[in-house]
Amino acid sequence: MNDYLDLAGQLMMVRLFGTELDAETDAFLRAHRIRGACLFRQNMVDAAQLTRFTGRLKDALGRQALIALDQEGGAVVRATWVPAPPSAMALGAADDAMLAREVGAAVARAVRSLGFNWNFAPVLDLNNNPHNPVIAERSFGADPAQATRIAMAWMAGSASEGVACCVKHFPGHGDTHVDSHRDLPTVDKPLEELERFEFAPFRIAAGQAPAVMTAHIVYPALDPVNPATMSHAILSGILRDGFNYEGVIITDGMDMHAIAHRYGAGQAAVNALVAGADMVMAIGARETQLETVHAIAAAIRDGVLPLAQVEERLARLGRLADLHPAGAVAYAVEQDDRALMARAWRAGLTALRDPQRPARGSRVRLVARADVVSDGVSEAGVPAAAIAAALGRLYDVELVTFADAESFDWHSLPQDGRFTILASTSRRRYGERARATWRPDLHLALWNPYQALDFPSPALLTYGFAPPALEAALDWLAGEIDADGRCPVPGFD
């Protein structure tokens, strides 16, 4: 059984706990020959700590270690102190492939300096659903050709700096009303529509993407029973055979509710590997990781997962690691990359309904959610006090905060002549009451651009809340730059 366990561990990526590699975890990784680890914000303190952590991980995981993170840009970043990349939709709004390539390269330089060799980006989901709760600005847009052109440029930039990308979430998460972290979504479209729309970016990218991440979504036209992550028809039939894809297929986190609330961890992992995945992300507690490795080993022993197929999967994973070796490298151009990111955020700024700038020194009332915590996917949004302080460099600012948008009474604001700015700092769309009654003079949509559709007010869209995004908005308010971006999804003409 030990030989089978060794093979099973090499098909797994695990989550780690804490900010150091403790002796027990080190022993677990070595004993089960785990090949991959994915780190999250809670594993990170600063560059020195993280570089030490990934260095020890590389030693424990071995020569073909795969050390990964989600450093997409915008709200989905894990290392928050490196140059902050714009979100995919900000780059889509800028519509500049060379700029996207430069940003992809800069992201890769930053994460490689921290010891990572695999970045779970870019997102190839086409966001044509304005109520999508989890993708939105993470998508490059809704037009398959335009979005894929920008995404492929971003990926080429990353490749130029030696970091493997992983396009996601196949076969497409852009048209869902449900977040698969919380439940199992269904995309009930005919095959012809999926072929024309959702599949298009992945088909184009299939010849170049080193890795593809699966979606925990049911597509009845493709497989009425299994989510894509566990569907042989989708992973093997469409992606591997139909698209002639030769790279690595990795699952999304198997602890997400779409999977974990419906299947046993071990059986789900086996199902995914049998369906055609090369690696499963056992992103759960240690007990779940042990259950997974033993279930995979038993499937290999019993022939459920034939040894020849295991060897094919190991070869693909080995090639990915050999082409993108782990290990931190010096980051010599960090300040240049900060300037690049600031330029990229400015290029995406988008004006909607002819917004007007209040004159410098004006009396301004800022309305914003008091604080925005992480939703489990994204980093925490910017606090209202930070926005007020930034606007205070230009204006006399009065801050009004709310905890719940639906219970906040817009009509309670004094009618005293102050210019009212609403700053939206969450991904969640506004409810019926707010949409019917809120009327800011200017809406700063600092995260989800679709929130600008909730009110008829003039708006400025940044597609993210990172410091350079807020600085870009301030530069616009100061009259120093224009907002020439064009939102790359329908409804913003």
C-alpha positions, 0 to 999 in steps of 0.5 A: 500500500505504501507504493500506492500512497506515494503515487497518490500524494503526488497527485495532490495539492494541500492547504497548509495552516499557520505561517511556518512549516511546523515539524508535524506538517513537514513530516506529513508532506514527506511521508505521503510524497505530497507534490503541491501546496497552495498558500492563502492570505492567512499563511502570509506575513511579509516577504521575509516570512513567506520566502522562508516558508516557501523555501522550506516547503520546496525542500519538503515537497521535493525537486518537482514541487508545485507551490501555488497561490491565487494572485489574479489581481484586483480583489483576488490577491494573496500577497498584498504588499507586492505591487498591486495588479489591476483586476482582469476587467480593468485590463479589459476596459483598457483593452491594451494587450501589451499593457496586459502582457506587462502586468502579467510579467510583473505579477510573475516577478513578484510571486516568483520572488516569494518562491511560487512557481504556479499562479492560479490565474488568469480567469477565462470566464466570460462574465455575461451575468450582471448578478454573478456573485463571485466572478464579475470584475475577475473576468476580462469581459464578455466578448470571447475574442476581446477577453481572450486576447487580453487574457492570453497576453497576460499569460504570455507575460507570466510565462516570460518570467518563469511562472506557470499560469492556470486558466480557470474555471473550465468550462466557464463560471461567468453565467452563474447566480450561485457561488460554488464556494457556497453551493452547487451552481447549474448552467443550463444552456444548450451545447451550441451556446456553450460552444459559441460562448463559454468554451471559446476562451478555453479552446483558444487557450488550449494550445498555450495554457500550461494548466486548466482549473475545473469548475464545480458546476453542473452543465446539463447539456454536457453531463446531467449528473456530475459537476464538471470537476467530476465529469469524464464527458467534460474533462476527458471528452471535451477538454482533453480529446475535443480541444486536444489539451495536453497540459495539466488539469487541476480541480478547484478546491474540493472543500468548496461547498459545491463538492464537500456538502455532497460527496465524501472527500476521498470519493470526490477526489477519486471521481475527479481523477477518473474523470480526467483531472491530473491533480486534486486540491485537497484544501481541507483539514488534515483529516480530509487530506489523509482521507483523500490520499488513502482513497486515491491510493486504494483506487490505484491499487484496485485498478479504478484509477489504472496505473498507466493513467496515473503515470500519464498524470505524473508525467504532465505534472512533472513537466510543469514543475520542470519547466517552472522550478520553484525557488525565490529569485531576486526582485530587482525592479519592484519600484518599476513594477509599482509604477507599471501597476499604477499606470495600468489601473489608470488606463482602466478607469471608466466614466459612466453617465458623464460624471462631474468632478467637484471643485477642489476644496468643495464640501463633500459628503462621503457615504460608504460601508463602514468596513468590508471583510473578506468574502472568503475568495477576495481580500477585505475591501477598503474601510470607509475611513481610508476613503475619507482620508484620501478624499480629504486631500482634495475636499472638506469631507463629512463621512457617513457610514452604514452597516446594512444598505437596505436599512440605510435611509438615504433621505436622512442625509441633510440637504445642506448643499454638500456634494454626495459621493457614494463609494461602493466597496463590496462585490454584492449588488444593492437591494431593491430599496437602495436602488429605488431611493439612493441618488448620489451626485457621484458613485465611485464603484470601487469594486464590482462595476455592475453596482454602477447599474444599480443607480442612474447616477453618474459613476466612476468605475475602478474595478478594484479597491487596491491603493493604486486604484484609489489613487487613480480615482483621486487623480481623476477627481483632481482633473489630472487624468481622464477616464478613457476605459470602456467597460467590456461587458454589456449594459455600460454604453 
